[in-house]
């Protein structure tokens, strides 16, 4: 839509592109595995956020999508405190394929 075909290292929206890609690929992996899941996004008034939350089989799974595998990620303590028992993972290019494989389980 925006007709920006510049290499990723020249784009300023690579993080948003990565987040969208990860969410869509997880949704596809779950659909192919015939696993039911409801996807959510979570943000507080203070702008703390979780990129993707999957509600699957009564279990909440929170995911942060980071293009840079070396990026420092702060655990979403407000979310994890509010939803005890929820899990949290960071998805980067380094662990994407493993993560998609785990989505089917």
C-alpha positions in Angstrom: 0.0 0.0 0.0 2.8 2.4 0.8 5.0 1.3 -2.1 8.1 1.2 -0.1 10.3 -1.6 -1.4 13.6 -0.3 0.1 15.8 -2.9 1.8 14.9 -3.6 5.4 18.0 -1.9 6.8 16.9 1.4 5.2 13.3 1.3 6.5 12.1 3.0 9.6 9.1 0.7 10.0 10.9 -2.7 10.1 9.7 -3.3 13.7 6.1 -2.9 12.7 6.6 -5.1 9.6 8.2 -7.8 11.8 5.4 -7.7 14.3 2.8 -8.0 11.6 4.7 -10.9 10.0 5.1 -12.8 13.2 1.5 -12.5 14.2 0.2 -13.6 10.8 2.6 -16.6 10.7 1.6 -17.7 14.2 -2.1 -17.4 13.2 -1.4 -19.6 10.1 0.6 -22.1 12.0 -2.2 -22.5 14.5 -4.8 -22.8 11.7 -2.8 -25.4 9.9 -2.5 -27.4 13.1 -6.2 -26.9 13.7 -5.6 -25.4 17.1 -8.2 -22.9 18.3 -6.8 -19.6 19.6 -8.1 -16.1 20.2 -5.6 -13.3 19.5 -5.5 -10.2 21.6 -3.4 -7.0 22.0 -2.8 -5.5 25.4 -1.8 -1.9 26.4 -2.1 0.1 29.5 -2.9 3.8 29.8 0.9 4.2 30.6 1.6 2.7 27.1 3.0 -0.6 28.4 2.1 -3.2 25.8 2.2 -6.8 24.7 2.3 -7.3 21.0 0.4 -10.6 20.9 -1.6 -12.5 23.4 -3.0 -15.9 22.5 -5.8 -17.4 24.6 -5.6 -21.1 23.8 -7.1 -23.9 25.9 -7.7 -21.5 28.8 -4.0 -20.6 28.9 -2.7 -17.0 28.1 0.5 -16.8 26.1 2.1 -13.4 25.7 4.6 -12.6 22.9 6.8 -9.7 22.2 8.1 -9.4 18.6 11.6 -8.0 18.2 13.4 -7.6 14.9 16.7 -7.2 16.6 17.6 -10.3 18.6 19.9 -8.3 20.8 17.3 -5.8 21.8 16.7 -5.5 25.5 13.2 -6.7 26.4 11.5 -5.8 29.6 9.1 -8.4 30.9 5.5 -7.1 31.0 5.2 -7.4 34.8 1.9 -5.5 34.9 0.4 -8.1 32.5 2.0 -11.1 34.2 0.8 -9.9 37.6 -2.7 -9.2 36.3 -2.9 -12.6 34.6 -1.2 -15.1 36.8 -0.3 -18.3 35.0 0.3 -16.5 31.7 3.6 -17.2 29.9 5.8 -14.7 28.1 8.1 -15.2 25.1 10.2 -13.0 22.8 10.1 -13.8 19.1 13.1 -12.8 17.0 14.4 -13.8 13.6 16.7 -16.2 15.5 13.9 -18.2 17.1 11.0 -17.7 14.7 11.0 -21.2 13.1 11.2 -22.9 16.5 8.4 -20.7 17.8 6.2 -21.5 14.8 6.8 -25.2 15.3 5.8 -24.8 19.0 2.6 -23.1 18.0 1.2 -26.3 16.6 1.7 -28.2 19.9 
